[in-house]
Amino acid sequence: MTLAVALAAPHPGAAGAARTIDGNAFDAALAAAAALTVVYPHQCSIGGDLVAIVRPAGRPPRAVLSIGAAAAATDVEALRAAASDGEALRAAATNVAARRAVGAHMPVAGPQTVTVPGVVAGWAAIAELGATRPLRELLGPAIALAEKGVAVSPGLRRAAQAGLDVIRADPGLTALLMDGDRLRDHLVQPALARTLTSIAEDWRSFYDRSPLVEGLRKLGSALTGADFAAHRAEVVDPLSREVDGVVWSAAPPPVQGATFLDLVGSGTLLADAWRARAARDAFLGDPRTGPIDLDGLLPHHSEGAEALSNKSGISELRDEKARGKDGRGERARGEDARGANARSERARGERASGEGAWGERANGDTVAVSAVDSAGNAVTLIQSVFFSFGAGLLDPATGVVLHNRGSSFSLDPAHPGRIRGGSRPPHTLCPTIAVTRDGVIALGCQGGRSQPWILAQVAADVVGARDLNQLVGRPRWVIGAGEIGRTVPTLLLEPGLAAEAGDYAVESTSGPHDDAGHVQVARLRGDVLDAGSDPRADGVAVVLRP
């Protein structure tokens, strides 16, 4: 390594890939991220999305949002009609599992849930912001892993055993993971190696001449070559908030970064998390296709959006709406207010019933990579296929697992997260960077919709913690309903935690639980580098020396 780098990732293959690269935190994080798309196909893929917060040494943090859009030709009315038909079946269903399978939401898997994958463009954007090595070199370790093969990790085996029905229903996943009737012990992925090699030579080819379009068309997706060619990673100033002298940065909508910033530093975190959950479900959407109520995303800050600072365009959208300069005038402002109130009421009702605007559980959905180097460069990136094995589809020609981020869209035309052609779905990925008085911290986690309160629990002690591995291994709690596999609002507690009952069920787990997240953290404090990797995953934390 040119610089000393502290890195945490959820699989040792990612740390091994970073170790082969002579560079900085950007280089190490990208090599690790590419390796994870090979060794962890249940959690991430070049067929998924990427969100990152990066901080080039001595400069302000930046947010990278490489979130793909729905097909321009999306037939919204057909999706609503299918959901309406499903609602009749839902009413007649005899059990919870059957009702969920036909609920009046977006499909939870399949070709209609695939949006344009953003990972590859995200890698390129991060590299431009601070990497010292070319992308073809950074992808080299991942290509070698795909060609030579890699052992199936305990985490992948757990996910595959839980998702056998999904795997067996798709020829591509079956070929990758099954050896007859048993799960493979070793994965060799020649098609993926070829795809990664093409990306290493010319990453724009993944979009301008996308190898995925033909396979998606055959599956019944509406995505076209033009949809892929239109994709660009968005690089913007993050939202930020100062708490006790530490400046936390997180990504703006359609990412739930505002929800994390609403909670960080809270002295009543559990109560605030319930309110933040309802607000997020009501107000999060894509600012490209409609104004976002940033005040509404901050339910426990009376100062609302003034608590945050950003230059990404969210505040400007909010201010134009308030001044009536969105072209619709006073009538529109009244309709927006009534719509926001209705969405808030719906969110409270969904919380009470256990239903959420974002549908079903996303189990094993995501990987986080956090890296900081001795010069003060910092990267925290998250890439994801959303549910385990994403849409339940692997394109055999490319070896690419396809994500199901489109399942997060709302079919309610009044919701800010409504589906429409070219819109990006509400997004769970929530990386954060903290700039402290004497250093910088990169922090991210797997955890689906629970990421804001998982991160807030760790953030409370991360600045001064002596042992980061011990910190991320502490017991945690999560809240939710369908997204954590419960039929009613539930507080899930790992062993060693207790809480008084409220207007939710309380359950204790028998041990550390995947739903409590896989946290990855790297830190520079003064001139000391360290890192911590969550024991709930398969990963490691390392400090790589020159």
Backbone hydrogen bonds, N-H to C=O, Kabsch-Sander energy under -0.5 kcal/mol:
donor,donor_aa,acceptor,acceptor_aa,energy
2,T,23,G,-0.5
3,L,23,G,-1.6
5,V,544,L,-2.5
6,A,372,V,-3.3
7,L,542,V,-2.9
8,A,370,S,-2.4
9,A,540,V,-1.8
14,A,11,H,-1.4
15,A,11,H,-1.1
16,G,12,P,-2.5
17,A,13,G,-2.0
18,A,14,A,-2.1
19,R,15,A,-2.0
20,T,16,G,-0.8
20,T,17,A,-0.9
21,I,18,A,-1.5
23,G,21,I,-1.0
28,A,24,N,-2.5
29,A,25,A,-2.5
30,L,26,F,-2.2
31,A,27,D,-2.3
32,A,28,A,-2.2
33,A,29,A,-2.6
34,A,30,L,-2.4
35,A,31,A,-1.9
36,L,32,A,-1.9
37,T,33,A,-1.0
37,T,34,A,-0.6
38,V,35,A,-1.5
39,V,35,A,-2.1
40,Y,36,L,-2.1
43,Q,40,Y,-1.8
44,C,40,Y,-2.3
48,G,45,S,-1.5
49,D,384,S,-1.4
50,L,66,S,-1.8
51,V,382,I,-2.4
52,A,64,V,-2.6
53,I,380,T,-2.3
54,V,62,R,-2.7
55,R,378,A,-3.2
59,R,56,P,-2.4
62,R,54,V,-3.0
63,A,236,V,-3.4
64,V,52,A,-3.1
65,L,63,A,-0.5
65,L,234,E,-3.1
66,S,50,L,-2.6
66,S,64,V,-0.6
67,I,65,L,-0.8
68,G,66,S,-0.5
70,A,423,S,-2.4
74,T,71,A,-1.9
76,V,74,T,-1.3
79,L,75,D,-1.7
80,R,76,V,-2.4
81,A,77,E,-2.5
82,A,78,A,-2.4
83,A,79,L,-2.2
84,S,80,R,-2.5
85,D,81,A,-2.4
86,G,82,A,-2.1
87,E,83,A,-1.7
88,A,84,S,-1.2
89,L,85,D,-1.4
90,R,86,G,-2.7
91,A,87,E,-2.2
92,A,88,A,-1.3
93,A,89,L,-1.0
93,A,90,R,-0.7
99,R,95,N,-2.2
100,R,96,V,-2.6
101,A,97,A,-1.7
102,V,98,A,-0.8
102,V,99,R,-0.8
103,G,100,R,-1.3
105,H,103,G,-2.2
106,M,409,F,-0.6
110,G,391,A,-1.8
113,T,110,G,-1.8
114,V,111,P,-1.3
115,T,113,T,-0.6
116,V,69,A,-2.1
118,G,48,G,-1.0
119,V,48,G,-2.3
122,G,118,G,-2.2
123,W,119,V,-2.5
124,A,120,V,-2.0
125,A,121,A,-2.2
126,I,122,G,-2.4
127,A,123,W,-2.6
128,E,124,A,-2.0
129,L,125,A,-1.1
129,L,126,I,-0.6
130,G,126,I,-0.6
130,G,127,A,-1.1
131,A,127,A,-1.8
137,E,134,P,-1.0
138,L,134,P,-1.9
139,L,135,L,-2.0
140,G,137,E,-0.9
143,I,139,L,-2.3
144,A,140,G,-2.2
145,L,141,P,-2.1
146,A,142,A,-2.2
147,E,143,I,-2.3
148,K,144,A,-2.9
149,G,145,L,-2.0
150,V,187,L,-1.8
152,V,185,D,-2.6
157,R,153,S,-2.5
158,R,154,P,-2.4
159,A,155,G,-2.1
160,A,156,L,-2.7
161,Q,157,R,-2.7
162,A,158,R,-2.1
163,G,159,A,-1.5
164,L,161,Q,-0.9
167,I,163,G,-2.5
168,R,164,L,-2.9
169,A,165,D,-1.2
170,D,167,I,-1.4
174,T,170,D,-2.4
175,A,171,P,-2.4
176,L,172,G,-1.7
177,L,173,L,-2.6
178,M,174,T,-2.5
179,D,182,R,-3.6
180,G,178,M,-0.5
181,D,179,D,-0.5
182,R,179,D,-1.5
184,R,177,L,-3.1
187,L,150,V,-2.9
188,V,186,H,-0.5
189,Q,146,A,-2.6
193,A,189,Q,-2.1
194,R,190,P,-2.1
195,T,191,A,-2.1
196,L,192,L,-2.9
197,T,193,A,-2.1
198,S,194,R,-2.1
199,I,195,T,-2.1
200,A,196,L,-2.5
201,E,197,T,-1.7
202,D,198,S,-2.2
205,S,202,D,-1.5
206,F,203,W,-1.4
207,Y,204,R,-1.7
208,D,204,R,-3.5
209,R,205,S,-1.4
210,S,207,Y,-0.8
213,V,210,S,-0.8
216,L,212,L,-2.5
217,R,213,V,-2.4
218,K,214,E,-2.1
219,L,215,G,-1.5
220,G,216,L,-0.9
220,G,217,R,-0.9
221,S,216,L,-2.7
228,F,224,T,-1.8
229,A,225,G,-2.7
230,A,226,A,-1.5
231,H,228,F,-1.5
234,E,65,L,-2.6
235,V,233,A,-0.6
236,V,63,A,-2.3
236,V,234,E,-0.6
239,L,250,A,-2.4
240,S,309,S,-1.4
241,R,248,W,-2.1
243,V,246,V,-2.9
246,V,243,V,-1.8
247,V,435,V,-2.1
248,W,241,R,-2.9
248,W,246,V,-0.7
249,S,433,I,-2.4
250,A,239,L,-2.4
251,A,431,P,-0.6
255,V,252,P,-1.7
256,Q,427,H,-1.0
257,G,251,A,-0.7
258,A,255,V,-0.6
260,F,256,Q,-1.4
261,L,257,G,-2.4
262,D,258,A,-1.9
263,L,259,T,-1.0
263,L,260,F,-0.9
264,V,260,F,-2.3
266,S,263,L,-2.4
272,D,268,T,-2.4
273,A,269,L,-2.6
274,W,270,L,-1.7
275,R,271,A,-1.6
276,A,272,D,-2.7
277,R,273,A,-2.5
278,A,274,W,-1.8
279,A,275,R,-2.3
280,R,276,A,-2.7
281,D,277,R,-2.2
282,A,278,A,-1.5
283,F,279,A,-2.4
284,L,280,R,-2.2
286,D,416,P,-1.1
289,T,286,D,-1.5
294,L,292,I,-1.4
297,L,293,D,-0.9
297,L,294,L,-0.5
298,L,295,D,-1.7
301,H,298,L,-1.4
302,S,300,H,-0.6
304,G,301,H,-2.1
306,E,303,E,-1.6
307,A,304,G,-2.3
308,L,305,A,-1.7
309,S,240,S,-1.8
317,L,313,G,-2.0
318,R,314,I,-2.3
319,D,315,S,-2.8
320,E,316,E,-2.6
321,K,317,L,-2.1
322,A,318,R,-1.9
323,R,319,D,-1.8
324,G,320,E,-0.6
324,G,321,K,-1.0
325,K,320,E,-2.7
332,A,328,R,-0.9
333,R,329,G,-1.7
334,G,330,E,-2.1
335,E,331,R,-2.2
336,D,332,A,-2.9
337,A,333,R,-2.2
338,R,334,G,-2.4
339,G,335,E,-2.7
340,A,336,D,-2.7
341,N,337,A,-2.4
342,A,338,R,-2.4
343,R,339,G,-2.7
344,S,340,A,-2.4
345,E,341,N,-2.4
346,R,342,A,-2.7
347,A,343,R,-2.5
348,R,344,S,-2.1
349,G,345,E,-2.3
350,E,346,R,-2.9
351,R,347,A,-2.3
352,A,348,R,-1.9
353,S,349,G,-2.0
354,G,350,E,-1.5
355,E,350,E,-1.1
359,G,356,G,-1.8
361,R,482,G,-0.5
362,A,483,E,-0.6
363,N,361,R,-0.7
364,G,362,A,-0.6
367,V,383,Q,-2.4
369,V,381,L,-2.5
370,S,8,A,-2.2
371,A,379,V,-2.8
372,V,6,A,-2.3
373,D,377,N,-2.3
374,S,4,A,-2.1
376,G,373,D,-1.7
378,A,55,R,-1.8
379,V,371,A,-2.8
380,T,53,I,-2.2
381,L,369,V,-2.4
382,I,51,V,-2.7
383,Q,367,V,-1.9
384,S,49,D,-1.9
385,V,43,Q,-1.3
385,V,365,D,-1.5
386,F,365,D,-1.3
387,F,385,V,-0.9
388,S,363,N,-0.5
389,F,42,H,-1.6
390,G,387,F,-2.9
391,A,402,L,-3.0
392,G,389,F,-2.5
393,L,389,F,-0.6
393,L,402,L,-0.5
395,D,400,V,-2.7
398,T,395,D,-0.9
399,G,395,D,-2.5
400,V,395,D,-0.8
402,L,393,L,-2.7
403,H,47,G,-2.2
404,N,385,V,-1.3
406,G,113,T,-2.7
407,S,404,N,-2.0
408,S,405,R,-2.0
409,F,406,G,-1.4
410,S,417,G,-2.5
415,H,412,D,-1.7
418,R,415,H,-1.8
419,I,410,S,-2.1
422,G,70,A,-1.5
423,S,420,R,-2.1
427,H,254,P,-3.0
432,T,443,L,-2.5
433,I,249,S,-1.5
434,A,441,I,-2.6
435,V,247,V,-2.5
436,T,434,A,-0.6
436,T,439,G,-1.9
440,V,524,L,-1.4
441,I,434,A,-2.7
442,A,522,A,-2.8
443,L,432,T,-2.6
444,G,520,Q,-1.9
446,Q,518,H,-1.2
450,S,447,G,-2.1
451,Q,448,G,-1.5
454,I,450,S,-2.1
455,L,451,Q,-2.8
456,A,452,P,-1.9
457,Q,453,W,-1.6
458,V,454,I,-1.5
459,A,455,L,-3.2
460,A,456,A,-1.3
461,D,458,V,-1.5
462,V,458,V,-0.9
463,V,459,A,-0.5
465,A,461,D,-1.3
468,L,466,R,-0.5
471,L,467,D,-2.0
472,V,468,L,-2.4
473,G,469,N,-1.0
474,R,470,Q,-0.5
474,R,471,L,-1.3
478,V,492,L,-1.9
480,G,490,T,-1.5
482,G,354,G,-1.2
484,I,481,A,-1.8
485,G,482,G,-1.7
486,R,481,A,-2.7
490,T,480,G,-3.0
491,L,505,A,-3.2
492,L,478,V,-3.0
492,L,490,T,-0.6
493,L,491,L,-0.5
493,L,507,E,-3.0
494,E,476,R,-1.6
497,L,494,E,-1.6
502,G,504,Y,-0.6
504,Y,502,G,-1.0
505,A,489,P,-2.8
507,E,491,L,-2.7
509,T,493,L,-3.0
516,A,513,H,-1.8
517,G,514,D,-2.0
518,H,446,Q,-0.9
519,V,517,G,-0.6
520,Q,444,G,-2.9
521,V,532,G,-2.5
522,A,442,A,-2.2
523,R,530,D,-2.9
524,L,440,V,-2.7
525,R,528,V,-2.8
526,G,438,D,-2.5
526,G,524,L,-0.5
527,D,525,R,-0.6
528,V,525,R,-2.1
529,L,527,D,-0.5
530,D,523,R,-2.1
532,G,521,V,-2.8
534,D,519,V,-1.9
537,A,534,D,-1.6
538,D,10,P,-1.2
540,V,9,A,-1.4
542,V,7,L,-2.9
544,L,5,V,-3.5
544,L,542,V,-0.5
